Amino acid sequence: MMLSMDLGSDSYNIVIERGALAQAAQYFQLNRKVLIVTDSGVPAEYAEKIASQCQTPFIETFPQGEEHKNMQIYQTLLKRMVQEGFSRSDCVVAVGGGVCGDMAGFAAASYMRGIDFYNVPTTLLSQVDSSIGGKVAIDFEGYKNIVGAFHQPKGVLIDPDVLQTLPPRQVANGMAEAIKMAATCDADLFAFLEEKDPMQEIESVIAGALKIKKNVVEQDPKEKGLRRVLNFGHSVGHAIESVAGFSALYHGECVALGMLVMAAPKPRARLKKVLDKVGLPTEYTYDSARVIEAMKMDKKVSEGSLTVVTVPKIGAFDFEQIPLNELEHKMKEVL
């Protein structure tokens, strides 16, 4: 299956195909210098399979974990490109999860003011969400994605076969983003997730989630309005993630908690059942004062209030401004 992101001169194709990893050269322009960025948690053969199809490949592997999405690793990628004499006509390929995509994408966005970037997501979380849309960033001073840019990939290759190596918790982590998109934008997809075993229908889940995100990004590529719907669960989720420590809770687990806070009672009940079904948390003990303090760094905070996405019913959403003290009360009540 192939989807096309229609963004004018920044348009690109998204390939969803089993075994596609071995066919990367059919979809990417790899007859040049290619920096392949991966991490220690990704099976080495994935990056090597891409490298075998490149004219002049260089593989850069950094330690696994959100805590390594930092300035030091970012500088390491830039240094490698300088050392190997990369020009503006060369490219970067991310092979891994969202951390790899963010690191590689931000390095590509800033090297020589921007070079080509391709994404090969290998986790369910990155396949259904961060692999498309062009948001690339690193964490800084304990705040998630606070330094970044918009830099659309030139192509995205999604091979569902790579998911076979993922542990169940990582699969659930990714399912959170598919649930998020269905809850806000597609009641039929949400019902599908309620009724079916998502892992038995994983290609349909990936395609369904990406179609929603593609439609939103095409209308609002730089998050000026509609694209904020993709932040459902993220304002609370990012704050919990920052306070808990990036290695204690996975991103999708934090988003799951955040979604429950932002949903009305009836959709919250349906959300809770689906989250339980796929193995995501629905309650959490935390320091509310620290979470609210972290939330103050959110880009959507203004005069003590935060603009959030709420779900009044499954398949629909609203944008609301909620005072931080009211949000703190709501979090205590729900979580």
N, C-alpha and C positions, 0 to 999 in steps of 0.2 A: 504494500500500500504506500502511496505517496501523497502527502499533503503539500500545498504550496502556500507559503507566507507571502502575501501580497503587500509589499511596502515600497513600491516604486523601484528606485535604484538599489534599495537594500533588500529586495525580495530574495527568497531562497527556498529550497525544497527540504522537506522532512521525510525521510525514508523510514518506514516501519516494516522490517522484513527479517524473518528468521535466517540466520547465516550471513547477514549483510556485512558483518565485520570483515569477512574475507573478500568482499567486493568493494571496499572503500574507494579504490582507484577509479571505479566506474562513476562515482558520484562526486569525488573531490579532485581538485587539481593538485596532484602530489609530485609533479615533475619539477621540483625546485627544492630548496632547503626547507625542511620541516622540523620544527621543534615539537616533539610529542611529550605532552605533560601528563603525568600519571602519579599515583601515590602508592605507598607500600601495601595498602589494603586491596589493591586491584590485582588480579592475577596477571603476572608479567607477560603471559603469552598474548594478552589483548593488545598491549602497546607494540609488542614485537610483530604481531600480525599486521598492524598498520604500517610499521616501519618497513616491512618486507615489500610493501607496495609503493614506497617513496623513492625518489631519485637520490636525495641526500638527507637521510633522517638523523636526528639527534634525540635521544630519549632522556628526559629529566624526571627523576622520581623523587618525590619528597615524602616525609612521614605522614601517615594517615591521621586524620582528625581535624575537626573544626579549629582547634587551637593553633594549627599550622597554617591557617589561611591569614597570613600576617605579612607585615612589611618585609621581614627577613627573607621569606620564601619568594615573595614578589621580586625582590632585588636579585635573588639567585637566578630567577628566570631571565631577567633583563641582562644580567652579566653573561649568561650562557649565550644569548643571542649576539651580544657584542663580541664575545670571544670567537664565535663561529662565523662572524662577518655577515650576519643577516642583513638583507636590504629590505626596502619597502615592497619588493616583489615576492618576498618569501612569506611563510605562513606558520601558524601555530595550530596544533590539533590537541584538544583535551580528550583524554581517555580515562574516564572515571565518573565519580559522582558529582554532586553540585559543588563541592569544594574545588575539585579539579577544574570544572567549568568556569567557576568564578576566577580562580587564580590565572588560568591560561587566558581567559577572555580579557581580564584587566591588563595583563601583560601585553597582549596583542593590541588592545585599545590604546595603550600609551607608548609603545615602542615606535619611534619615528612618527609619532602622531597617528598611528593606526595602521596595522597590517592585517591581512586576512586571517580569519579564525574559523575553525571547524569544530563541531562538538560531537563526540561519540559517548553519550551517557551510558553508564554501566550499572546504575542503581535504578530501582523503580521510581524513587523520588525525583531524580534528575530527568528520567525519561518522560514523566507525565507533567513536569513543570519547568524546572530551571533550564532545561536544554534549549528552549526557545524563548524569544522575547528580547534578548539583547541586554539584560541587566547583569552587569559584571561588577564584582566588588571584593574588597578584603575587609577583615575586621581590624579595629584599631582602638587601643586604649580600653579594651574590654567591651566595646560596642560593635554589634554585628552589622556588617555591610555599610559602615559609616563613610568609607572612602571607596568611590567607584565611578562607573560611567555607563552610558548606553553604547553598546557596540554589538551590532547584530552579527550572528555567524553567517558564513557563506554557504553553509550546509549543515544538516544534522542527520546522523545515522543512528537509528534505534534498532538494535538486534535483541529481541526478547529472549533469545537463547542464553544470553549472559546472566539472566536473572536466576538461573538454576544454581549458581554458586552462592547466592545470598542467603544468610540466616533468616529465620522467620521475623525477627524483630526489625530487620532492615526492610523486609517486604511490607510490613505494617507501616513503617515509617513513610514509605512512598505512597501507600494507599491513602494516607491522610490528605494529600494534595488532590487526589482524584475525588475524594469525598467532598472536599472544600468546593471544588468547581461545580460538582453536581448539585450541592446544597444551594448554591447561589444562582445557578443559571440553567439547570436541566433536571426537571423533576423526573423525567423518564429514566435518565441515567442513574439518578439516586434510587429509584425503585428497582432498577436492574441490580444495583449493588446490594439492596436489601434482600432480593429474592435469589440471587445466584451466588455461586462460589467465585469470587473475583479472580482468583488465581487460575481457575479452570477456563476463564474467559479473558485472559490478561491482555491479548491484543485488542480486544474490543474496549477494555477499560482504558488502555493507553490512548487509542485513537479517539475515544469519546472525550477524554480530558483535554487532549491537545486541540481538538476542534474548537472547544470552548475557549481555550486560551488564545488560539490563533485568531479567532473572531474578535476577541477583546483587544489584542495587541494591534491588529490591523486598524481598528478604529481609534486607538489611543496609544501609539508606540512609545511615548515618553511620559506616561503616567500623569497626564494633566487633568484627567477626569474619570472616565469610565474604567480605566485600567485599575483604579484603586479597588475595584471589586475583588481583584485577585489577592488583596490583603486580608480577606476574611479570616479571622483567627490569628492574624500575624502580629498585630499590635501587642496584645497580651502575650502571645506565644514568644515573640522575640524577647520581651522583657523577662519572662520566666527563664528562657534559654540563657540570657546573659547572667542572671542571678544564680541559677542552678549550676552554671559552668557548662561549657559547650560539650563536654564529654559525658556529663551525668544524664542528660536527657537528649534524645535525638530531636532534630528540627520538627519532624512530623508529629512527634509525641507532644511537643509544646504547642503546635498549631491545633492539634486535637483539643487540648484544654482550652485554648483561646476561642475556638469555635463555639464550645458549649456556653461560654460567658456571653457571646454576642448573638446567640439565637433566642428567639421567643420560646415560651414554655412548650408549645406543641411541637415545633420542629426540633427543639432540644431533646425531647423524648425520643424522636426517631433517630436523631444523630447519635444519641448515646447507645442505642441498640446496634447501629452499624459500627460504631467505634469499638464497642465490646466484641462484636463478631470478628473483626479483623485483628484484634489484639492491641488496641491503642488505649492509653489511660483515659479515665473519665473523672478522676479526682486526684488531688495533689496537695500535700502540705508544704507551705512556703511562707516566706517572710514578706507580708504584703507591703510593708513600708519600703523595702528594698526593690520590690518589683515596680512599685509606683515611681520610685526614684529613677529606675532604669527607663521607664516609659517616658519620662520627661525629655529624654534625648531623641524620642521619635520625631521624625521630620514633619509629622502631621499634628503636632501639639501647637496650640496657639492660645495664649492668655488663660492658661490653666485648664483648657479643654482639649480633648483629642477627637479628631474626626475618625470614626470607625465605620466598618461595614457590619450591618445587622441583617439577620434573616427573619422576616416576619412569618414566612411560610416556605416550605421546601420549593426550590426553583425560582425564588424571588429574593431581592435584596434592597436595602435602603442605605443611604449614607446619613450618619447622625453625628452631631457634636455632643460629646458627653463629658462633663466635668470630671477631672481625675479623682476627686473624692467620691463621686457617685460610682465611678468605675471600680474603685477599691471596694466599696460596699457590695457591688454586684459580684465581684470575684469571690469574696468571702461567702456569699450566699450560694453560689453555684458550685464552687470547687471544694 
